[in-house]
Amino acid sequence: MKYKEKYSIGHLFCDRYGYLTMRHLAALMFDVSFEQASFVEKDIDMDRYRWIAYSWEIDIKGHAKLDDEIEITTIPTHKNKFYAYRDFIVEKKGEILVVAKAVFLLMDIERLRPVKILDDLVKAYGREEEVFSSKDVKLEKDLDPIGEIYIRKADIDTNFHVNNAVYFDYINELSDIFAKDIAYIKLVYRNEIRNKESVRALGEKIGDEFSFALEDGSSKTYAYGKIRLDV
């Protein structure tokens, strides 16, 4: 079951260079998926459940810029026990700019833990063919400390943790890599950032790849991933 929405890229969505930021690209893709969920799930009791992102993988073939009109299609492809998979296509005038895959978990908000996806949800969404093939990215060891990220109250969403799209801002802060520089990004959310004043940023650039992680300074990793630069 596919679903699409159109968006106009205004100033608030763009960085200093006039490119759609990674944070707002992710937020718009989230928006499409939640718009679809609002009617697919309307007859399912979701009061105690929330969808949370487990990972993003985004392949950038072209960049959306200020004043562009784009169309975002979301394709819920399949469910596998705890994991729900969604592909995305971002187009401008029929040209594919971005293909992406998000993996979601269904969270029991009373117990604050993931649960197996409800049979009613599996039936309601059905199954579609994937348009994006995922790559495995592991947490790199021995990354270099490169800074501290301070958590703002504005970063916290209605689930009382740092909003998933905000992590892309953190990556920009720690790497000094802008949207125009990125050809590919994989971001895995390992633990929520909740009730924290700051997190430690780690990173390492080798060739055209930048590996990164956010952690608590000891044993807990909040997120990790890899950026491939557009060179």
N, C-alpha and C positions, 0 to 999 in steps of 0.2 A: 504494500500500500504506500504509494508515493504522495508527497504533499509539498507544495511550493508556495513561496511568498516573494514579493518584490520589495526592494528597499532602495531609497535614495541616500547616497553617502554625503552627509553634511559635515560641517567643520568639526563638530564634537566627536566624530568617529575617526578623525585623522590625526596623524602625528605632524611634527614640524615640517616634514617634507611633502605633506598632502596625500600620504598613503593611508589607506585603511589599516588601523593598527591590528596586531594579532589579537589583542584583547577584544576589540569590537568585532572582529571577524568571528571569533569563537562565540561571543555573546549573541550575534545575529543567528548563527547556526543553532545555538541553544534555543533562541526565540522561536525559530521554525519548528523545532522538535516539540517544544512545549505547547505551541499552538495546535499541532496535530494531536498531541496527547489529550488536550482539553476536550476534544470531541470523541476520540477513540475510547477514552476511559470514562465517559460521562455516566455510564450505567454500571460501573465497577466501584465498589467501596474502597476508596484510596485514602480515607481519613488518617489512617495510622502509617501510611507509606509515603516515601518521597524517592524520586529518582536522583541519584548522585553520579557524577562522572567518575569513571575509573581511569580512563585514558583518552587522549586526543592524538590523532596522527593526521597531519595536514601536508599535502603535496601541492606546492604552489607553482603553477605554470605561467601565471600572469597576475598582476596586482590591480586591485580595485583602488581608485583614487577619488579625490574630492569631486563631487557633482556627478559621479557615475551612477547609473541606474543598473542595479544587479538583481538577479533572480536566484534564489537559493532553494534547491530541492533536497528534501530529506527522504531517505529510504530506510525504514526499519527492516533489516534483512532477516535476522533470526535471533532466537533466544537459546541460551545454553546454561541450564541450571541457574546460577546466580547472575549470569551476564546477559545483557541485551546489547545488540550491535546495530549501529545506525551508520549508513553512508550518507555523504553530502556531495552535492555538485553546486558550485557557484559559477554563474554565467553572466556575461555582459554582451548583449546583442548577439546571442547564440554562440559566442566564444567561451570555451571552458577556461576559467581562471584558476579554479581550485577544485580538487577532489579530496575528500577527507573521510575519516572513520572515527566515530566516538564509541566508546564502550561504557555502558552504564550499569550500575548496581541498584537494586531495589532495597532501600533502607527502611527498617522498622524504626520509626522515630521515638517510640516508647522505650525500646531496648537499645537503641543506638547501635544497631548491627545489621549487616546485610542479611537478606532472607532469600530463599529460593523463589524465583519469579512465579507469580500466581498463574494457574492454568487459564483463568479467564483472560489474563493479559496476553498469554501466548496465542489464544484463539482470536482475540480481538485484533491483534496486529497482523497475524498471518506470517507469511514468509515471502521474501523477494530475493532475487539474485544480487549478489554483491557486485559493486562496481569499483571497489578499491581493495587491493591486496595488502594486508598488513605486514610490516617488518618487525622482527623481534629486536628490541633494544634493551640491553641489560644495564643495571646500575654500575657505572664505572667505579673502580677502586682508586684510592690515592689521588683524588682530585684536589686541586689547590684551593685553600680558603681565599675568597676574593671579596668578602664584604659581609655586612650585616643588613638584613632587610627588616625595617620596623613596621609593625602591623598597625594600620590606621583603623579607627572605628568604622570608617566608610567602606573598608574592605570586607566587612562581615555582612553576610546575607541572611535571609529568613531561616536558614538552617543553623544559624549561630556559629558558622565557621567561615573562613576566608572563601569568598566566592571563587568558583573554579576558573572563571575567565580572568580574574585578577592575577593569577599566577603568571600569565603572559606578561603583565606589567613588571612583575618581579624579575622575570628572565631578562627583560629589556634593561632593567636597572643594573643587574649583576653582570651582564655581558656587553652592554653598549652596542648591541646588534639591533638594528631597526627593521621594520617590516620589509622595506625595499631590498634588504640584504638576504632575505630568507628564501630558500628554495624548498625546504622540507623541515618539519619539526615533529618530534614525538615527545609527548609529555605524559608521564604516568603519575597518578596520584596514589601514593602508598598509604599515607595517613593524613587525617584532617589537621589543618592548623586551627586549633580551637583554644581559647583562653591563653594566648601567647602574646607577649609584647614584641618579640622579635624572633627571627630565625637566621641561621647562618647560611650563607651562599658559598657554594663550591663550584669550580669550573676548570676546564682545560681546553685549549684550542690546539688541534693538530691538523695541519693542512686546511681543508675547507670545512672541517667539522668541529663543532663546539659541544662538549659534553658538560652537563650541569647537574646540580643537586641542591635541594634545600633540606636542612637538617636542624636538629636541636642543639648541636654542639657535642653530642655524645653518641648514643646508639640509635636514635630514632631518625629515620628519613621520611620527610613529608612528601617530597616529589623528586623526580629525576627525569632525565631525557637527553635528547640530542638534537642539535640544529645542523643542517647542512646549508652552507652559504651559497648564494647565487653568484658564481664567479665566472 
